[in-house]
């Protein structure tokens, strides 16, 4: 099932299916290691539409909700 990264629960591992948005958005996400085929783990999701802490390839970084909403993922078991 495909969902947006901004609605994934903390502790879940996901695989990026696609990144929506313009060229600049996709470029910015790719520089952080967020691109189709990559595995991510949601570490923490701040309440009240706050940012999301994710981990990819051993690195942790924060994505704003707007940016995370453009990342379409599939939950892994």
CNS distance restraints for C-alpha pairs under 8 A (distance, minus, plus):
assign (resid   1 and name CA) (resid  74 and name CA) 5.82 0.50 0.50
assign (resid   1 and name CA) (resid  75 and name CA) 7.19 0.50 0.50
assign (resid   2 and name CA) (resid  17 and name CA) 7.88 0.50 0.50
assign (resid   2 and name CA) (resid  72 and name CA) 6.45 0.50 0.50
assign (resid   2 and name CA) (resid  73 and name CA) 5.55 0.50 0.50
assign (resid   2 and name CA) (resid  74 and name CA) 4.83 0.50 0.50
assign (resid   2 and name CA) (resid  75 and name CA) 7.59 0.50 0.50
assign (resid   3 and name CA) (resid   7 and name CA) 7.29 0.50 0.50
assign (resid   3 and name CA) (resid   8 and name CA) 7.72 0.50 0.50
assign (resid   3 and name CA) (resid  72 and name CA) 5.62 0.50 0.50
assign (resid   3 and name CA) (resid  73 and name CA) 5.49 0.50 0.50
assign (resid   3 and name CA) (resid  74 and name CA) 6.33 0.50 0.50
assign (resid   4 and name CA) (resid   8 and name CA) 7.17 0.50 0.50
assign (resid   4 and name CA) (resid  68 and name CA) 7.13 0.50 0.50
assign (resid   4 and name CA) (resid  69 and name CA) 5.38 0.50 0.50
assign (resid   4 and name CA) (resid  70 and name CA) 6.85 0.50 0.50
assign (resid   4 and name CA) (resid  71 and name CA) 5.72 0.50 0.50
assign (resid   4 and name CA) (resid  72 and name CA) 4.61 0.50 0.50
assign (resid   4 and name CA) (resid  73 and name CA) 5.94 0.50 0.50
assign (resid   5 and name CA) (resid  68 and name CA) 5.27 0.50 0.50
assign (resid   5 and name CA) (resid  69 and name CA) 5.84 0.50 0.50
assign (resid   5 and name CA) (resid  70 and name CA) 7.60 0.50 0.50
assign (resid   5 and name CA) (resid  71 and name CA) 5.54 0.50 0.50
assign (resid   5 and name CA) (resid  72 and name CA) 6.10 0.50 0.50
assign (resid   5 and name CA) (resid  73 and name CA) 6.09 0.50 0.50
assign (resid   6 and name CA) (resid  52 and name CA) 7.34 0.50 0.50
assign (resid   6 and name CA) (resid  65 and name CA) 5.84 0.50 0.50
assign (resid   6 and name CA) (resid  68 and name CA) 5.05 0.50 0.50
assign (resid   6 and name CA) (resid  69 and name CA) 5.15 0.50 0.50
assign (resid   8 and name CA) (resid  12 and name CA) 6.91 0.50 0.50
assign (resid   8 and name CA) (resid  42 and name CA) 7.15 0.50 0.50
assign (resid   9 and name CA) (resid  42 and name CA) 6.96 0.50 0.50
assign (resid   9 and name CA) (resid  45 and name CA) 7.38 0.50 0.50
assign (resid  10 and name CA) (resid  41 and name CA) 7.88 0.50 0.50
assign (resid  10 and name CA) (resid  42 and name CA) 4.94 0.50 0.50
assign (resid  10 and name CA) (resid  43 and name CA) 5.22 0.50 0.50
assign (resid  10 and name CA) (resid  44 and name CA) 5.18 0.50 0.50
assign (resid  10 and name CA) (resid  45 and name CA) 6.19 0.50 0.50
assign (resid  11 and name CA) (resid  41 and name CA) 6.52 0.50 0.50
assign (resid  11 and name CA) (resid  42 and name CA) 5.51 0.50 0.50
assign (resid  11 and name CA) (resid  43 and name CA) 5.61 0.50 0.50
assign (resid  11 and name CA) (resid  44 and name CA) 7.59 0.50 0.50
assign (resid  12 and name CA) (resid  41 and name CA) 5.75 0.50 0.50
assign (resid  12 and name CA) (resid  42 and name CA) 5.72 0.50 0.50
assign (resid  12 and name CA) (resid  43 and name CA) 7.91 0.50 0.50
assign (resid  12 and name CA) (resid  75 and name CA) 7.09 0.50 0.50
assign (resid  12 and name CA) (resid  76 and name CA) 7.62 0.50 0.50
assign (resid  13 and name CA) (resid  39 and name CA) 7.04 0.50 0.50
assign (resid  13 and name CA) (resid  40 and name CA) 5.71 0.50 0.50
assign (resid  13 and name CA) (resid  41 and name CA) 4.33 0.50 0.50
assign (resid  13 and name CA) (resid  42 and name CA) 6.54 0.50 0.50
assign (resid  13 and name CA) (resid  75 and name CA) 6.11 0.50 0.50
assign (resid  13 and name CA) (resid  76 and name CA) 5.64 0.50 0.50
assign (resid  13 and name CA) (resid  77 and name CA) 7.56 0.50 0.50
assign (resid  14 and name CA) (resid  39 and name CA) 5.73 0.50 0.50
assign (resid  14 and name CA) (resid  40 and name CA) 5.32 0.50 0.50
assign (resid  14 and name CA) (resid  41 and name CA) 6.21 0.50 0.50
assign (resid  14 and name CA) (resid  73 and name CA) 6.00 0.50 0.50
assign (resid  14 and name CA) (resid  74 and name CA) 5.43 0.50 0.50
assign (resid  14 and name CA) (resid  75 and name CA) 4.36 0.50 0.50
assign (resid  14 and name CA) (resid  76 and name CA) 5.27 0.50 0.50
assign (resid  15 and name CA) (resid  36 and name CA) 7.71 0.50 0.50
assign (resid  15 and name CA) (resid  37 and name CA) 6.12 0.50 0.50
assign (resid  15 and name CA) (resid  38 and name CA) 5.79 0.50 0.50
assign (resid  15 and name CA) (resid  39 and name CA) 4.52 0.50 0.50
assign (resid  15 and name CA) (resid  40 and name CA) 6.27 0.50 0.50
assign (resid  15 and name CA) (resid  73 and name CA) 5.42 0.50 0.50
assign (resid  15 and name CA) (resid  74 and name CA) 5.29 0.50 0.50
assign (resid  15 and name CA) (resid  75 and name CA) 6.45 0.50 0.50
assign (resid  15 and name CA) (resid  76 and name CA) 6.82 0.50 0.50
assign (resid  16 and name CA) (resid  34 and name CA) 7.56 0.50 0.50
assign (resid  16 and name CA) (resid  35 and name CA) 6.53 0.50 0.50
assign (resid  16 and name CA) (resid  36 and name CA) 4.84 0.50 0.50
assign (resid  16 and name CA) (resid  37 and name CA) 5.32 0.50 0.50
assign (resid  16 and name CA) (resid  38 and name CA) 5.55 0.50 0.50
assign (resid  16 and name CA) (resid  39 and name CA) 6.38 0.50 0.50
assign (resid  16 and name CA) (resid  40 and name CA) 7.49 0.50 0.50
assign (resid  16 and name CA) (resid  71 and name CA) 6.95 0.50 0.50
assign (resid  16 and name CA) (resid  72 and name CA) 6.09 0.50 0.50
assign (resid  16 and name CA) (resid  73 and name CA) 4.39 0.50 0.50
assign (resid  16 and name CA) (resid  74 and name CA) 6.53 0.50 0.50
assign (resid  17 and name CA) (resid  36 and name CA) 5.10 0.50 0.50
assign (resid  17 and name CA) (resid  37 and name CA) 6.22 0.50 0.50
assign (resid  17 and name CA) (resid  71 and name CA) 7.79 0.50 0.50
assign (resid  17 and name CA) (resid  72 and name CA) 5.58 0.50 0.50
assign (resid  17 and name CA) (resid  73 and name CA) 5.07 0.50 0.50
assign (resid  17 and name CA) (resid  74 and name CA) 6.66 0.50 0.50
assign (resid  18 and name CA) (resid  35 and name CA) 7.15 0.50 0.50
assign (resid  18 and name CA) (resid  36 and name CA) 5.15 0.50 0.50
assign (resid  18 and name CA) (resid  71 and name CA) 6.21 0.50 0.50
assign (resid  18 and name CA) (resid  72 and name CA) 5.26 0.50 0.50
assign (resid  18 and name CA) (resid  73 and name CA) 7.04 0.50 0.50
assign (resid  19 and name CA) (resid  26 and name CA) 6.44 0.50 0.50
assign (resid  19 and name CA) (resid  35 and name CA) 6.83 0.50 0.50
assign (resid  19 and name CA) (resid  36 and name CA) 6.93 0.50 0.50
assign (resid  19 and name CA) (resid  70 and name CA) 5.77 0.50 0.50
assign (resid  19 and name CA) (resid  71 and name CA) 4.64 0.50 0.50
assign (resid  19 and name CA) (resid  72 and name CA) 6.07 0.50 0.50
assign (resid  20 and name CA) (resid  26 and name CA) 7.32 0.50 0.50
assign (resid  20 and name CA) (resid  70 and name CA) 4.90 0.50 0.50
assign (resid  20 and name CA) (resid  71 and name CA) 6.29 0.50 0.50
assign (resid  20 and name CA) (resid  72 and name CA) 7.54 0.50 0.50
assign (resid  21 and name CA) (resid  25 and name CA) 5.83 0.50 0.50
assign (resid  21 and name CA) (resid  26 and name CA) 6.57 0.50 0.50
assign (resid  21 and name CA) (resid  70 and name CA) 6.29 0.50 0.50
assign (resid  22 and name CA) (resid  26 and name CA) 6.31 0.50 0.50
assign (resid  23 and name CA) (resid  27 and name CA) 6.01 0.50 0.50
assign (resid  24 and name CA) (resid  28 and name CA) 6.05 0.50 0.50
assign (resid  25 and name CA) (resid  29 and name CA) 6.26 0.50 0.50
assign (resid  25 and name CA) (resid  67 and name CA) 7.65 0.50 0.50
assign (resid  26 and name CA) (resid  30 and name CA) 6.02 0.50 0.50
assign (resid  26 and name CA) (resid  35 and name CA) 7.80 0.50 0.50
assign (resid  27 and name CA) (resid  31 and name CA) 6.24 0.50 0.50
assign (resid  28 and name CA) (resid  32 and name CA) 6.79 0.50 0.50
assign (resid  29 and name CA) (resid  33 and name CA) 6.49 0.50 0.50
assign (resid  29 and name CA) (resid  34 and name CA) 5.01 0.50 0.50
assign (resid  29 and name CA) (resid  35 and name CA) 6.90 0.50 0.50
assign (resid  30 and name CA) (resid  34 and name CA) 4.84 0.50 0.50
assign (resid  30 and name CA) (resid  35 and name CA) 5.37 0.50 0.50
assign (resid  32 and name CA) (resid  61 and name CA) 7.78 0.50 0.50
assign (resid  33 and name CA) (resid  38 and name CA) 7.57 0.50 0.50
assign (resid  33 and name CA) (resid  56 and name CA) 6.79 0.50 0.50
assign (resid  34 and name CA) (resid  38 and name CA) 6.56 0.50 0.50
assign (resid  34 and name CA) (resid  56 and name CA) 7.81 0.50 0.50
assign (resid  38 and name CA) (resid  56 and name CA) 7.70 0.50 0.50
assign (resid  39 and name CA) (resid  56 and name CA) 6.42 0.50 0.50
assign (resid  39 and name CA) (resid  57 and name CA) 7.96 0.50 0.50
assign (resid  40 and name CA) (resid  54 and name CA) 6.54 0.50 0.50
assign (resid  40 and name CA) (resid  55 and name CA) 5.62 0.50 0.50
assign (resid  40 and name CA) (resid  56 and name CA) 4.96 0.50 0.50
assign (resid  40 and name CA) (resid  57 and name CA) 7.99 0.50 0.50
assign (resid  41 and name CA) (resid  54 and name CA) 5.55 0.50 0.50
assign (resid  41 and name CA) (resid  55 and name CA) 5.15 0.50 0.50
assign (resid  41 and name CA) (resid  56 and name CA) 6.74 0.50 0.50
assign (resid  42 and name CA) (resid  52 and name CA) 7.30 0.50 0.50
assign (resid  42 and name CA) (resid  53 and name CA) 6.20 0.50 0.50
assign (resid  42 and name CA) (resid  54 and name CA) 4.48 0.50 0.50
assign (resid  42 and name CA) (resid  55 and name CA) 6.50 0.50 0.50
assign (resid  43 and name CA) (resid  52 and name CA) 7.67 0.50 0.50
assign (resid  43 and name CA) (resid  53 and name CA) 5.37 0.50 0.50
assign (resid  43 and name CA) (resid  54 and name CA) 5.23 0.50 0.50
assign (resid  43 and name CA) (resid  55 and name CA) 6.79 0.50 0.50
assign (resid  44 and name CA) (resid  52 and name CA) 5.86 0.50 0.50
assign (resid  44 and name CA) (resid  53 and name CA) 4.99 0.50 0.50
assign (resid  44 and name CA) (resid  54 and name CA) 7.05 0.50 0.50
assign (resid  45 and name CA) (resid  50 and name CA) 7.13 0.50 0.50
assign (resid  45 and name CA) (resid  51 and name CA) 6.41 0.50 0.50
assign (resid  45 and name CA) (resid  52 and name CA) 4.54 0.50 0.50
assign (resid  45 and name CA) (resid  53 and name CA) 6.31 0.50 0.50
assign (resid  46 and name CA) (resid  50 and name CA) 4.64 0.50 0.50
assign (resid  46 and name CA) (resid  51 and name CA) 5.61 0.50 0.50
assign (resid  46 and name CA) (resid  52 and name CA) 6.16 0.50 0.50
assign (resid  49 and name CA) (resid  65 and name CA) 6.43 0.50 0.50
assign (resid  50 and name CA) (resid  64 and name CA) 6.95 0.50 0.50
assign (resid  50 and name CA) (resid  65 and name CA) 6.61 0.50 0.50
assign (resid  51 and name CA) (resid  62 and name CA) 6.36 0.50 0.50
assign (resid  51 and name CA) (resid  63 and name CA) 5.62 0.50 0.50
assign (resid  51 and name CA) (resid  64 and name CA) 4.43 0.50 0.50
assign (resid  51 and name CA) (resid  65 and name CA) 5.58 0.50 0.50
assign (resid  52 and name CA) (resid  62 and name CA) 5.50 0.50 0.50
assign (resid  52 and name CA) (resid  63 and name CA) 5.24 0.50 0.50
assign (resid  52 and name CA) (resid  64 and name CA) 6.27 0.50 0.50
assign (resid  52 and name CA) (resid  65 and name CA) 6.85 0.50 0.50
assign (resid  52 and name CA) (resid  68 and name CA) 7.71 0.50 0.50
assign (resid  53 and name CA) (resid  60 and name CA) 6.82 0.50 0.50
assign (resid  53 and name CA) (resid  61 and name CA) 5.75 0.50 0.50
assign (resid  53 and name CA) (resid  62 and name CA) 4.49 0.50 0.50
assign (resid  53 and name CA) (resid  63 and name CA) 6.49 0.50 0.50
assign (resid  54 and name CA) (resid  60 and name CA) 5.61 0.50 0.50
assign (resid  54 and name CA) (resid  61 and name CA) 5.68 0.50 0.50
assign (resid  54 and name CA) (resid  62 and name CA) 6.24 0.50 0.50
assign (resid  54 and name CA) (resid  63 and name CA) 7.51 0.50 0.50
assign (resid  55 and name CA) (resid  59 and name CA) 5.40 0.50 0.50
assign (resid  55 and name CA) (resid  60 and name CA) 4.30 0.50 0.50
assign (resid  55 and name CA) (resid  61 and name CA) 6.47 0.50 0.50
assign (resid  56 and name CA) (resid  60 and name CA) 6.52 0.50 0.50
assign (resid  63 and name CA) (resid  67 and name CA) 6.29 0.50 0.50
assign (resid  63 and name CA) (resid  68 and name CA) 5.99 0.50 0.50
assign (resid  64 and name CA) (resid  68 and name CA) 6.11 0.50 0.50
assign (resid  65 and name CA) (resid  69 and name CA) 5.96 0.50 0.50
assign (resid  66 and name CA) (resid  70 and name CA) 6.97 0.50 0.50
assign (resid  67 and name CA) (resid  71 and name CA) 7.25 0.50 0.50
